Amino acid sequence: MLAAIKRHLRADDTLLDFGCATGTWSLAVAGDVREVQGLDVSGKMIEAAQNKAAKHPARNVRFRQGSLFDPVYNAVSVDVIMSLSVLHLLDDLPGMMDRMSRLLTPSGRLISNTPCLGQKRSLLSLLMRGIRKTGIVPHLNLLSSRDIEQLVTDAGLSIVENHMWPDGALFVVAQKSS
Ligand SMILES: C[S@@+](CC[C@H](N)C(=O)[O-])C[C@H]1O[C@@H](n2cnc3c(N)ncnc32)[C@H](O)[C@@H]1O
């Protein structure tokens, strides 16, 4: 997936890794862009990401705990938003997609990878339906590939790459429509 991501990055991009967790992907793409901002709602994840970054040679990566709606993020300010294994966890997904679209610059790109837990006839989807009923995870979207494509286009983004990995996750790259 790293190679697929890198094909859509430019040396002068500012990239926001939304839901960065411990920063593995943020650091993996740091050499391909001008600046990486890793964002996660979890303070423990951000602490781990900062510790990892301190031992990494990249000096263009910053991590912060917070929300996509924090005023620190201004409209039309980010060239790339990377959202890997996050969309299925978000409450108010249409609102989040709209926010991401607004933050992107005119030629900005959303790079996402999302497990399709709502895909029909999948064993994983049956398991996830069970897990959702237990309430172990605070929020879980059982999305199909069609749901994800619709959410992306409804947010005003045009899909430029779209394929399903063997593990049932959908990789989508979408560009802000001018
Ligand atoms: C499954 S992990 C994926 C981590 C990483 N992107 C990866 O692919 O390895 C999902 C991460 O998204 C974060 N997350 C969930 N909802 C979030 C939100 N509303 N805002 C920011 N981060 C969020 C979680 O704390 C978690 O670290």
The ligand as an SDF file (V2000), in Angstrom:
LIG
                    3D

 27 29  0  0  0  0  0  0  0  0999 V2000
   -7.2720    1.4300   13.4830 C   0  0  0  0  0  0  0  0  0  0  0  0
   -6.3090    2.8030   13.9540 S   0  0  0  0  0  0  0  0  0  0  0  0
   -5.4550    3.1750   12.4480 C   0  0  0  0  0  0  0  0  0  0  0  0
   -4.1400    3.7950   12.6780 C   0  0  0  0  0  0  0  0  0  0  0  0
   -3.2800    4.0890   11.4500 C   0  0  0  0  0  0  0  0  0  0  0  0
   -3.9060    5.0680   10.5610 N   0  0  0  0  0  0  0  0  0  0  0  0
   -2.9560    2.8340   10.6990 C   0  0  0  0  0  0  0  0  0  0  0  0
   -3.4630    2.6120    9.5950 O   0  0  0  0  0  0  0  0  0  0  0  0
   -2.1660    2.0550   11.2240 O   0  0  0  0  0  0  0  0  0  0  0  0
   -7.5020    4.1140   14.0240 C   0  0  0  0  0  0  0  0  0  0  0  0
   -6.9880    5.3520   14.7330 C   0  0  0  0  0  0  0  0  0  0  0  0
   -7.9200    6.4140   14.4950 O   0  0  0  0  0  0  0  0  0  0  0  0
   -8.0380    7.1770   15.6870 C   0  0  0  0  0  0  0  0  0  0  0  0
   -9.3270    7.8880   15.6430 N   0  0  0  0  0  0  0  0  0  0  0  0
  -10.5710    7.3660   15.7170 C   0  0  0  0  0  0  0  0  0  0  0  0
  -11.5060    8.3310   15.6390 N   0  0  0  0  0  0  0  0  0  0  0  0
  -10.8310    9.5040   15.5210 C   0  0  0  0  0  0  0  0  0  0  0  0
  -11.2230   10.8700   15.4020 C   0  0  0  0  0  0  0  0  0  0  0  0
  -12.5250   11.2230   15.4100 N   0  0  0  0  0  0  0  0  0  0  0  0
  -10.2750   11.8250   15.2940 N   0  0  0  0  0  0  0  0  0  0  0  0
   -8.9490   11.4760   15.2930 C   0  0  0  0  0  0  0  0  0  0  0  0
   -8.5070   10.2000   15.4180 N   0  0  0  0  0  0  0  0  0  0  0  0
   -9.4330    9.2250   15.5180 C   0  0  0  0  0  0  0  0  0  0  0  0
   -7.9190    6.1470   16.8020 C   0  0  0  0  0  0  0  0  0  0  0  0
   -7.5360    6.7320   18.0270 O   0  0  0  0  0  0  0  0  0  0  0  0
   -6.8560    5.2090   16.2300 C   0  0  0  0  0  0  0  0  0  0  0  0
   -5.5560    5.5660   16.6400 O   0  0  0  0  0  0  0  0  0  0  0  0
  1  2  1  0
  2  3  1  0
  2 10  1  0
  3  4  1  0
  4  5  1  0
  5  6  1  0
  5  7  1  0
  7  8  2  0
  7  9  1  0
 10 11  1  0
 11 12  1  0
 11 26  1  0
 12 13  1  0
 13 14  1  0
 13 24  1  0
 14 15  1  0
 14 23  1  0
 15 16  2  0
 16 17  1  0
 17 18  1  0
 17 23  2  0
 18 19  1  0
 18 20  2  0
 20 21  1  0
 21 22  2  0
 22 23  1  0
 24 25  1  0
 24 26  1  0
 26 27  1  0
M  CHG  2   2   1   9  -1
M  END
$$$$
